[in-house]
């Protein structure tokens, strides 16, 4: 019976490859790295970042081990001839990494020879199979999962994306504060590659310290750790106009984008509205249930509950519309953006 490889999440999958990469660089550990290296990897899904990162890491490992590297696409090969060639002994290298793209281009009858190969792969070949989708109508396509080390490169939901970000830090021997995760998601959206680069920079910046904090990322992004953008909603809730405007001006002084500042504030107000509606519908709802409904970290739900005490529901609704208006005005202008932001934020402070 075929042994189905255990499915790993993206952070675990990438961490495993990084450990192999580190081992493959050490002459004393190369033999162990070669032994631990899978013979068939299968990355399926449309998330380009995962496809690119797995491919890059396997190429680095292959170079360290003295492998030749080849690329093919399934729509341009004779499958039977190609399968036979996989058993050819490499002449000028210790092994071969073959990157084969778009499994979905193979017809059902062509998948049979590939499955046969996967059951008995060449010991001299590491095969990386890439495809954006698995055609569930082709039974043999799903069989590939059974004979490979699979990784699903699906576009992550918000909770999974948070785990990815923590995984990037863990891969570098660091932990990362939950607030930093929310900051990175807010600033860089779904650009996982950029977020990983920011964590890479922060890992170097913090040195031997094992945790990446919010002020580390803030400093690297703006050159200053004096103004914490995530304190703005708290000052807004408590009507602390002095602190709010001090932080706002510092953020602008150090180059923070008015559009990004608006997005942070509007996102907070939107979450407050969502929490209000959930509590109104179900007064005894738990923090964990709220977190699940609004795709938020449970740890921060208590902050949202505390902030809600400072608002009337009708105020939040008006303020959210005001944020949309600020955002629209900022995106339609080429100059005077700071003035648009500050005047709009002052009106928010007035709960309008």
N, C-alpha and C positions, 0 to 999 in steps of 0.2 A: 504494500500500500504506500502511496506517495506520502512523504512527510511534508506537511505544510509549514513553511518557515514562519516563525512568530512575527507578527506585524509590529513594526516599531513606529513611534511618532517621529516627526521630522527632527526635533532636537536630539533625540536618542540616536537616530540614524546618522546624523551629521557628526555627533560626538564620537560614535564608534569609528567613523572614517577618519576623523582627526587623530584619534589614538593610533590607528594603523599608520597614518602619515608620519606621526612622530617616531614610531617604531621603525618605519622603513628608512628613516634618515640615519639611524644608529647602526653602525656596522655589526655591533654585537647582537642586535635585535632583528636584523633583516630576515633571518631564517624564520623566526617566530612570526613576523609580520606576513611573510609569504604563506605560511601555514594557516594563519587566521583569515587571510583574504578570501572572500567568497569567490566562487567561479561564475556565478550569474547574479547580477543585480538588476532589479526591475523597478524603474521609476515611472509611475503613471499618474497623469493629472496635468492640468493646464497652468499650474503655478510655475512661472518661468524661473523664479529665484531658486527653487529646489532643484529643478533640472540642471540649471547652470552650476550650482554649488556642488552637487554630487559629481557631475562630470569633471569639474575642475579638480576636486579632491582626488578622484581616482586617477586622473592624468598625472598629478603630482606624485602619487604613490607609485604609479607605473614607471615614471622617470627615475625615482629613487631605486627601484628594483631592477633597472636596466631593461624594461620591457619596450617593445615596439608598440606604437599607437596607430590604430587604423580607424577610419570612419566609413560607415555605409548607411544607406537608406534602403528600407525594405522594398520600396517600389522600383529599385533599379538593379535588383539582383535576381539571378536564377537560384531559387532557394535550395534546391538539391545540390548544385555545384558548390554553393557557398557553404552549406553545412559540411560537405566533404572537406573543404579547405580548412575548416577549423581544427581538424585533426593533424594538419601538416605541422611538422616540427619547425620551430623558428630557427632560421639559419644564422642570423647575426645578432640575436638578442636572447635573453634568458626566458622570455615569455612574450605574450601579446595581450594588449588591451584593445578590445574591439567595441566601438561605440556604435550601436545599431539603432537608428531612429525610426519612429512611427510604425510601431507594430500593427496599428489599425489598418495599414495599407495591405496587409496580407489577407488573402482569401482563406476561407475555412480549410480548403484542401491543402493550402500551403503551410498551415499551422502544424499539421501532423508531423512532418519531418523536423520542425523546430522543437516540438515537444519531445520527440524521441531523443534529440541531442541533449536537451536539458536534463533528461533522466540519466544521461551518462556523458557529462561534459568533459572536454579535453582538460587535462591537468595543467597544460601550458597556456591556457587562454582564460582571461577574465572578460566576460561578456557583459556589457552594460546595455540593457534594452530600455529605450525611451519611447513613450507614447503619450499623447494628450488624453486619450480616452481608451477604455476597454469596451469593445462591442459585446454586450452581454448576449446578443443573439448568436455569437460564435462561442460555443461551449469551450472549444480548445483555447480561446484567448484567455479565459479565466483560469485555465489549467497552468498557465505560465506562473501564476502566483504560487503554485504548489512546489515548484522546482527552482525557486529563486529567493533572493533576499529582497522583499518588496518594500517600497516606500511610496505612500500615496501623496502626490504633489497637488492636493486639492487646495483651492483658495480657502484659507482658514476663516472660521467665524471669529468673533471678537475674543471669546474666552480662549479658543485654541491659539489665536495670534499672541495673546499674552503669554501663554506657555512657550511659544516659539522664542519670544524675546527673552524670557528667563533662561531658556535653553542656550541662547547665544552667550549669555553671561556665564552660565555653568560650564560651557565648553571651554571658557578661558579661566576657569578656576575661581569665578566670582559669583556672588549672589547679588541680586538687584532689588532695590526697594520697589514696592508696588506702585508708589507714586511716580517713580521714574518710568515704569512701564506705561502708565497712562499718559505721561508727558510725551514720550517717544511716539506713541500711537497718535496723539493729537497733532504733534508737529510734523511727522513724516508720513502719516496715513498708512497706506498699504505697501510702501516702499521698503520691503524687508531688507534689501541689500544695503540701503542707506542706514537703516537702523542698526544693522550688524556692524557697519563701519563706525558708527558713533559709539557703540559698546566697545569695539576694538580700541578706539582712541581713549575711552574712559578707563579701560583696563590698564593701559599703559600709564595713564595719568595718576591713578590711585596707587600704583606700585604694589607694595606688599599687602596693603589693606585688602581684605577679602570681600568687601561690600561696595557696590557702586551706589552713591547717594544722589538725591535730586540735585543738590548744589554742584556736584561734579559735572553732570550733564548740562546744567544751566550755564556753568562757567565755560565749558567747551563750545557751547552753541552761541553764546552772546559775548563772551569775554568778561562776564561778571557773574558773581554769585550773590550780589547784594539784593537783587529783586527776584522774588519767587512768584512766577506767574500764577501758580495755583493758590496763592493767598488772596488774589483779587476777589474771587467769589465770597470768601469769608468776610472780608472787609465790606463787600457790597451788602451782604446779609445783615451785618450789624450796623450798617450806615456809618461806618468809620471813614468819613470822607477824606480826612487828612492822610491816613495810611493808604487808602485806596489810590489817591492821586499821586502820592510819593512813589508808590510802586509802579504806577502806570508811567510816570515820567521817566523813571529809571530804566524801565524796560524799553521805552522808545529811545532813550539816550544811548543805550547799548545795542541798538539796531534791531530790536524785536519788531516783527511785522504787525502793523495795525490789524490786518485781516486775521492773523493767527491769534492775536489777543482777543479779538471779537469772537472767534470760534470757540475759544476756551470758556469765555463767559456765557455765550449762548448755549453751549453744550451743557454747562452746569444748570442753567435755568430750565432747559428742556428735561433734564433728569429729575429736577425737583418737581416739575409738573407731573412727570410719570409716576414718581413716588407718591405724590399727593393723591393721584387717581387710584393707585393700588391700595393705599391705606383707606381711602374713602369707601372703596368697594369691599375690602376685607380688613377691618380694623386690627385683627390679630395676626396679620401676615408677618412672617418672620423676616429677619434681615437676609437670610440665605435665599428665601423665595423672591424677595425684592431684587437681590443681586442677579439672580437667574433671569428674571423678567426684563431687566434693563441692561443686561450684559455688562455688569460692573463687579468690582471686587467686593466681596461681603464685608471686608474690613472697613471700607469707607462708607457703608450704608448708614452707620451711626452718625457720621458727619452730615449726611443729607437730611436725616431726621432732625438733627439739631438746627440746621439752617432753616428748615421748613417752619420752625416756630417763629421766625422773624418775618414771615411773609403771609399775605392774604392770597388765596388762589387767583383772584382777579388781578392782583398786582403782577403775579408771575406771568399770566397770559399776556398782559400789556407789555411787560418787559421783554418777553420772547419776540413779540412782533417788532419791538424797538430794535432788538438785535438784528433781526432780518433786514430792517431798514438801514441800519448802520452798515451791514455787510454789503448790501446792494449799492449804497452810495460810495463805499470804498472801492468797489470793483468797477465803478463807472467813471472814476476820476483818475487823473494822472498826477495831480499835485494837491497839496493841502490835506493829505491823508491824516496827519497827526491831529489837525484841528477837527476834522470830521469825527475822529475817534473820541477825542477828549470831550467835545460838546455832547456827543451821543451818550457817553458813559456818565456824564453829569446828570443827564436826564434819567438814566437808569437808577442813579442814586436817589432820585426823587420818586422812584417807583412808577415811572411813566415810560 
